[in-house]
Amino acid sequence: MAGQGDGRQEIDWASLPSAADLFGEIHLAEHKAAEPEPRDTVFHGLAICAIAAAAAAWLSEHYHFPIILLGLLIGLSLSFVARDPYSHKGLDFASRTCLRFGVVLLGMQVTFGQIGSLGAAPFGALIVVMGVTFFAGIFAARLAGQSGFVGILAGGATAICGASAAMALYGIIGKDRLNQSQFAITLVVVSMASALAMSVYPILAEDLGLTDSQAGFLIGASIHDVAQAIGGGYAFSEPAGSYATIVKLSRVALLAPIVIITGLAIGNAEDAANRPAWKRLALPWFITAFFAVVLLNSLAVVPTALRDTALSASKGLLLVAVIATAMRSRLDLLMETGMKSVLPVIVATVVSFAASLAFALLLL
């Protein structure tokens, strides 16, 4: 140790407790309390969802894979993000608000004129197909020992328009009555079934010797996702694609009535026992807005560019909502559910195809 006479000041090591803090643990512990807490905003979770959505869009464009299914898989792989409480507000915003606005913008693709052009007999057959499919999902869920809410979700998603319908119905069912893990796996199976059907149904229609109108009705009435139903129709022929588009958009138009009927049948998850009856009958605002957009699109001439922009925005918002929902899912519960969680979607898909084929052969 240096002495006083050489001009160097002696170091008092006792006054420097962190002198040997090579990795800074003591320093960080002492100053952590003084650091400002991160602000609880939607930015954290929403930014991660947006980045994941961009990745899903890039992969879908380059590898021609269903974008919703990619979003689900990416969201599930990022489920660890939900452990951070600062992401919760953004994930809730994405899974609820983005979903609702996505459903509203979907109404820009439908007009009442398109539904009327289908004709009374095919439209009635379409309603029967949707009803049989819906209740097939409920029956299969009961058969698998699951709750009726699982069946409603699976049957509704298969009968109407895939992931969009599932998310709208889940807004009525609520996470208190159906956990997000079951919801996520239903979305995965619905998306996979729709992607498979787009490839297989046109081949089956050709092997069965169906006409253009018969193939268009079969594909439009049984494939879940809008884009894949239209793509499957055009894969058969140009007239079949046009007819499949009308049939599929008619199913989309029935999203609002089915959500309304479901809400009246099961009640909203947030309804209190003493809530006035008129409030229980009130429609969710996004379903009312969906109706209004369909009415506007039917009465006014909407530019094609605006309609295409609305479709892109709707797809983007629904993709972000799907990713956020998947990120909030618990993978351990997904592993525990087993085959019984996919049975309702499989049964509903098979019933939808069989009923659609039967009416296509009988009526067209």
C-alpha positions as CSV (number, residue, x, y, z in Angstrom):
1,M,0.0,0.0,0.0
2,A,1.3,3.4,-0.9
3,G,2.2,5.7,2.0
4,Q,1.5,9.4,2.6
5,G,5.0,10.5,1.6
6,D,4.9,9.5,-2.1
7,G,2.1,12.0,-2.8
8,R,-0.6,9.4,-3.6
9,Q,-3.8,9.4,-1.6
10,E,-4.7,6.1,0.1
11,I,-8.0,4.5,-1.1
12,D,-10.6,3.8,1.6
13,W,-12.0,0.5,0.2
14,A,-14.6,0.3,3.0
15,S,-16.4,3.3,1.6
16,L,-16.6,1.7,-1.8
17,P,-18.8,-1.4,-1.4
18,S,-19.3,-1.8,-5.1
19,A,-15.6,-1.7,-6.1
20,A,-15.6,-5.4,-6.7
21,D,-19.0,-5.3,-8.5
22,L,-17.5,-6.6,-11.8
23,F,-20.9,-7.2,-13.4
24,G,-22.8,-4.3,-12.0
25,E,-25.4,-6.3,-10.0
26,I,-25.1,-4.1,-6.9
27,H,-25.1,-0.9,-8.9
28,L,-28.2,-2.0,-10.9
29,A,-30.0,-3.1,-7.7
30,E,-29.4,0.3,-6.0
31,H,-30.6,2.3,-9.0
32,K,-33.5,0.2,-10.1
33,A,-35.9,1.8,-7.7
34,A,-35.0,5.2,-9.1
35,E,-35.7,4.3,-12.7
36,P,-39.1,5.5,-14.0
37,E,-41.6,2.7,-14.6
38,P,-42.6,2.1,-18.3
39,R,-45.8,3.7,-19.3
40,D,-48.8,1.3,-19.6
41,T,-49.8,2.0,-23.2
42,V,-51.0,0.0,-26.1
43,F,-47.7,0.5,-28.0
44,H,-45.8,-2.4,-26.5
45,G,-48.2,-5.2,-27.5
46,L,-49.5,-3.6,-30.6
47,A,-46.1,-3.0,-32.1
48,I,-45.1,-6.7,-31.6
49,C,-48.4,-7.7,-33.3
50,A,-47.8,-5.4,-36.2
51,I,-44.3,-6.7,-36.7
52,A,-45.6,-10.3,-36.6
53,A,-48.3,-9.4,-39.1
54,A,-45.7,-8.0,-41.5
55,A,-43.7,-11.2,-41.2
56,A,-46.8,-13.3,-41.9
57,A,-47.7,-11.2,-44.9
58,W,-44.2,-11.5,-46.3
59,L,-44.1,-15.3,-45.9
60,S,-47.6,-15.6,-47.3
61,E,-46.7,-13.6,-50.4
62,H,-43.5,-15.4,-51.1
63,Y,-44.5,-19.0,-50.2
64,H,-48.3,-18.8,-51.1
65,F,-49.4,-20.0,-47.7
66,P,-52.7,-18.9,-46.0
67,I,-51.9,-15.7,-44.2
68,I,-54.3,-16.3,-41.3
69,L,-52.7,-19.6,-40.6
70,L,-49.2,-18.1,-40.7
71,G,-50.4,-15.4,-38.3
72,L,-51.7,-18.0,-35.9
73,L,-48.5,-20.0,-35.9
74,I,-46.3,-16.9,-35.5
75,G,-48.5,-15.7,-32.7
76,L,-48.3,-19.0,-30.9
77,S,-44.5,-19.0,-31.2
78,L,-44.5,-15.5,-29.5
79,S,-46.8,-16.5,-26.7
80,F,-43.9,-15.8,-24.2
81,V,-44.5,-12.1,-24.9
82,A,-47.8,-12.2,-23.0
83,R,-45.8,-12.9,-19.8
84,D,-44.8,-9.2,-19.8
85,P,-47.7,-7.3,-18.2
86,Y,-46.7,-4.2,-20.2
87,S,-47.8,-6.0,-23.4
88,H,-51.3,-6.8,-22.1
89,K,-53.0,-3.5,-22.9
90,G,-51.8,-3.6,-26.5
91,L,-52.7,-7.3,-27.0
92,D,-56.2,-6.6,-25.6
93,F,-56.6,-3.6,-28.0
94,A,-55.5,-5.7,-30.9
95,S,-57.7,-8.8,-30.1
96,R,-60.8,-6.7,-29.5
97,T,-60.8,-3.3,-31.2
98,C,-58.9,-4.4,-34.3
99,L,-61.2,-7.4,-34.6
100,R,-64.3,-5.3,-34.4
101,F,-63.2,-2.7,-37.0
102,G,-62.0,-5.6,-39.2
103,V,-65.5,-7.1,-39.2
104,V,-67.1,-3.7,-39.9
105,L,-64.9,-3.2,-43.0
106,L,-65.7,-6.7,-44.2
107,G,-69.3,-5.4,-44.9
108,M,-67.8,-3.3,-47.8
109,Q,-67.6,-6.5,-49.9
110,V,-71.3,-7.4,-49.7
111,T,-74.4,-5.9,-51.2
112,F,-78.0,-6.9,-51.0
113,G,-78.1,-7.0,-54.8
114,Q,-75.5,-9.8,-54.8
115,I,-77.7,-11.8,-52.4
116,G,-80.8,-11.3,-54.5
117,S,-79.0,-12.4,-57.7
118,L,-78.5,-15.8,-56.1
119,G,-82.2,-16.7,-56.4
120,A,-84.7,-17.9,-53.8
121,A,-84.1,-21.7,-54.1
122,P,-80.3,-21.5,-53.9
123,F,-80.4,-18.9,-51.1
124,G,-82.8,-21.1,-49.1
125,A,-80.6,-24.1,-49.7
126,L,-77.6,-22.1,-48.5
127,I,-79.4,-21.2,-45.3
128,V,-80.2,-24.9,-44.7
129,V,-76.5,-25.8,-45.3
130,M,-75.3,-23.2,-42.9
131,G,-77.9,-24.3,-40.2
132,V,-77.0,-28.0,-40.5
133,T,-73.3,-27.1,-40.4
134,F,-73.7,-24.9,-37.3
135,F,-75.6,-27.6,-35.3
136,A,-73.2,-30.3,-36.5
137,G,-70.4,-28.4,-34.7
138,I,-72.5,-28.2,-31.5
139,F,-73.4,-31.9,-31.7
140,A,-69.8,-32.9,-32.3
141,A,-68.6,-30.8,-29.3
142,R,-71.1,-32.5,-27.1
143,L,-70.0,-35.9,-28.5
144,A,-66.4,-35.0,-27.6
145,G,-67.4,-34.0,-24.0
146,Q,-66.8,-30.3,-24.6
147,S,-69.0,-27.3,-23.8
148,G,-71.6,-26.1,-26.2
149,F,-69.6,-22.9,-26.6
150,V,-66.9,-24.8,-28.4
151,G,-69.5,-26.2,-30.8
152,I,-71.0,-22.8,-31.4
153,L,-67.5,-21.4,-32.2
154,A,-66.6,-24.3,-34.5
155,G,-70.0,-24.6,-36.2
156,G,-70.3,-20.9,-36.7
157,A,-66.8,-20.5,-38.1
158,T,-67.3,-23.4,-40.5
159,A,-70.8,-22.3,-41.6
160,I,-70.1,-18.6,-42.2
161,C,-66.7,-17.3,-43.1
162,G,-63.9,-18.9,-41.1
163,A,-61.7,-16.9,-38.8
164,S,-63.7,-13.7,-39.2
165,A,-66.9,-15.4,-38.0
166,A,-65.1,-17.2,-35.2
167,M,-63.7,-14.0,-33.8
168,A,-67.1,-12.2,-34.1
169,L,-68.8,-15.2,-32.2
170,Y,-66.0,-15.2,-29.7
171,G,-66.8,-11.6,-28.9
172,I,-70.3,-12.8,-27.9
173,I,-69.2,-15.9,-26.1
174,G,-66.4,-14.2,-24.1
175,K,-63.1,-15.5,-22.7
176,D,-64.8,-16.3,-19.3
177,R,-66.9,-19.0,-21.0
178,L,-64.3,-20.3,-23.5
179,N,-60.6,-20.0,-22.9
180,Q,-58.3,-18.4,-25.5
181,S,-56.4,-21.6,-26.0
182,Q,-59.4,-23.5,-27.3
183,F,-60.3,-20.5,-29.4
184,A,-56.8,-20.4,-30.9
185,I,-56.8,-24.1,-31.8
186,T,-60.2,-23.7,-33.4
187,L,-58.8,-21.0,-35.6
188,V,-55.8,-23.1,-36.5
189,V,-58.0,-26.1,-37.5
190,V,-60.5,-23.9,-39.4
191,S,-57.7,-22.2,-41.4
192,M,-56.0,-25.5,-42.2
193,A,-59.3,-27.1,-43.3
194,S,-60.1,-24.1,-45.5
195,A,-56.7,-24.3,-47.1
196,L,-57.0,-28.0,-47.8
197,A,-60.5,-27.6,-49.1
198,M,-59.4,-24.9,-51.6
199,S,-57.0,-27.5,-53.1
200,V,-59.2,-30.6,-53.0
201,Y,-62.8,-29.4,-53.6
202,P,-62.2,-28.3,-57.3
203,I,-60.6,-31.6,-58.1
204,L,-63.5,-33.5,-56.5
205,A,-66.0,-31.3,-58.3
206,E,-64.4,-32.2,-61.6
207,D,-64.2,-35.9,-60.8
208,L,-67.9,-35.8,-60.0
209,G,-68.7,-34.2,-63.3
210,L,-70.4,-31.1,-61.8
211,T,-71.4,-28.2,-64.0
212,D,-70.1,-24.7,-63.5
213,S,-73.0,-23.6,-61.4
214,Q,-73.0,-26.8,-59.3
215,A,-69.3,-26.5,-58.6
216,G,-69.6,-22.8,-57.8
217,F,-72.4,-23.6,-55.3
218,L,-70.5,-26.5,-53.7
219,I,-67.3,-24.5,-53.3
220,G,-68.9,-21.2,-52.3
221,A,-71.2,-22.9,-49.7
222,S,-68.6,-25.2,-48.1
223,I,-65.2,-23.5,-48.0
224,H,-64.7,-21.4,-44.9
225,D,-62.5,-18.4,-45.8
226,V,-63.6,-15.8,-48.3
227,A,-60.5,-15.6,-50.4
228,Q,-60.0,-19.4,-50.5
229,A,-63.6,-20.0,-51.5
230,I,-63.3,-17.5,-54.4
231,G,-59.9,-19.0,-55.4
232,G,-61.3,-22.5,-55.3
233,G,-64.2,-21.5,-57.6
234,Y,-61.9,-19.9,-60.2
235,A,-59.6,-22.9,-60.0
236,F,-62.5,-24.9,-61.5
237,S,-63.6,-22.4,-64.1
238,E,-64.4,-18.7,-64.6
239,P,-68.2,-19.1,-64.4
240,A,-67.8,-21.3,-61.3
241,G,-65.6,-18.7,-59.7
242,S,-68.2,-15.9,-60.3
243,Y,-71.0,-18.1,-58.8
244,A,-68.9,-19.2,-55.9
245,T,-68.2,-15.5,-55.1
246,I,-71.9,-14.7,-54.9
247,V,-72.6,-17.7,-52.8
248,K,-69.7,-17.0,-50.4
249,L,-70.6,-13.3,-50.0
250,S,-74.1,-14.3,-49.2
251,R,-72.7,-16.3,-46.4
252,V,-70.7,-13.3,-45.2
253,A,-73.9,-11.2,-45.2
254,L,-75.5,-13.7,-42.9
255,L,-72.7,-13.1,-40.3
256,A,-74.7,-10.4,-38.5
257,P,-78.0,-12.3,-38.2
258,I,-76.3,-15.4,-36.9
259,V,-74.3,-13.4,-34.3
260,I,-77.5,-11.7,-33.2
261,I,-79.4,-14.9,-32.9
262,T,-76.5,-16.5,-31.0
263,G,-76.2,-13.6,-28.7
264,L,-79.9,-13.8,-27.9
265,A,-79.7,-17.5,-27.3
266,I,-76.7,-17.7,-25.0
267,G,-76.7,-14.1,-23.7
268,N,-73.7,-11.8,-23.6
269,A,-70.9,-12.9,-21.2
270,E,-71.1,-9.4,-19.5
271,D,-74.8,-9.5,-18.9
272,A,-75.8,-9.2,-15.3
273,A,-78.8,-11.0,-13.9
274,N,-80.6,-7.7,-13.2
275,R,-79.7,-6.1,-16.4
276,P,-82.8,-4.6,-18.2
277,A,-84.2,-6.8,-21.0
278,W,-83.9,-4.0,-23.6
279,K,-80.2,-3.8,-23.0
280,R,-79.8,-7.5,-23.4
281,L,-81.4,-7.3,-26.8
282,A,-79.1,-4.5,-27.9
283,L,-76.7,-5.5,-30.7
284,P,-72.9,-5.2,-30.4
285,W,-71.9,-1.9,-32.0
286,F,-69.7,-3.6,-34.5
287,I,-72.5,-5.8,-35.8
288,T,-74.7,-2.8,-36.2
289,A,-71.9,-1.0,-38.0
290,F,-71.5,-4.0,-40.3
291,F,-75.2,-3.8,-41.2
292,A,-74.8,-0.1,-41.9
293,V,-71.8,-0.6,-44.1
294,V,-73.6,-3.3,-46.1
295,L,-76.6,-1.0,-46.5
296,L,-74.3,1.8,-47.6
297,N,-72.5,-0.4,-50.1
298,S,-75.9,-1.5,-51.5
299,L,-77.4,1.9,-51.9
300,A,-74.4,4.0,-53.0
301,V,-71.9,3.4,-55.8
302,V,-68.6,2.7,-54.0
303,P,-65.4,3.1,-56.1
304,T,-63.6,-0.2,-56.7
305,A,-60.4,1.3,-55.3
306,L,-62.1,2.2,-52.0
307,R,-63.6,-1.3,-51.8
308,D,-60.2,-2.9,-52.4
309,T,-58.6,-0.7,-49.8
310,A,-61.3,-1.6,-47.3
311,L,-60.8,-5.3,-48.0
312,S,-57.0,-5.0,-47.4
313,A,-57.6,-3.0,-44.2
314,S,-60.1,-5.6,-43.0
315,K,-57.6,-8.5,-43.7
316,G,-54.8,-6.6,-41.9
317,L,-56.9,-5.8,-38.8
318,L,-58.2,-9.4,-38.6
319,L,-54.7,-10.7,-39.0
320,V,-53.4,-8.5,-36.1
321,A,-56.3,-9.6,-34.0
322,V,-55.6,-13.3,-34.7
323,I,-51.9,-12.8,-33.8
324,A,-52.8,-11.1,-30.5
325,T,-55.2,-13.8,-29.6
326,A,-52.6,-16.5,-30.3
327,M,-50.0,-14.7,-28.3
328,R,-52.4,-14.7,-25.3
329,S,-52.9,-18.5,-25.6
330,R,-51.3,-21.0,-23.3
331,L,-49.4,-23.6,-25.2
332,D,-49.6,-26.1,-22.3
333,L,-53.4,-26.1,-22.5
334,L,-53.2,-26.5,-26.3
335,M,-51.2,-29.7,-25.8
336,E,-53.6,-31.1,-23.2
337,T,-56.8,-30.7,-25.4
338,G,-55.9,-33.5,-27.8
339,M,-58.1,-34.7,-30.7
340,K,-61.3,-33.7,-29.0
341,S,-60.6,-30.1,-29.6
342,V,-60.4,-30.5,-33.4
343,L,-63.4,-32.9,-33.7
344,P,-66.1,-30.2,-33.9
345,V,-64.4,-28.4,-36.8
346,I,-63.8,-31.7,-38.7
347,V,-67.4,-32.9,-38.3
348,A,-68.8,-29.5,-39.3
349,T,-66.5,-29.4,-42.4
350,V,-67.6,-32.8,-43.6
351,V,-71.3,-32.1,-43.0
352,S,-70.9,-28.7,-44.8
353,F,-69.4,-30.4,-47.9
354,A,-72.0,-33.2,-47.9
355,A,-75.0,-30.9,-47.6
356,S,-73.6,-28.4,-50.2
357,L,-73.0,-31.3,-52.7
358,A,-76.5,-32.7,-52.1
359,F,-78.2,-29.3,-52.8
360,A,-75.9,-28.6,-55.8
361,L,-77.0,-31.9,-57.4
362,L,-80.7,-31.4,-56.6
363,L,-81.2,-27.7,-57.5
364,L,-78.7,-26.7,-60.1
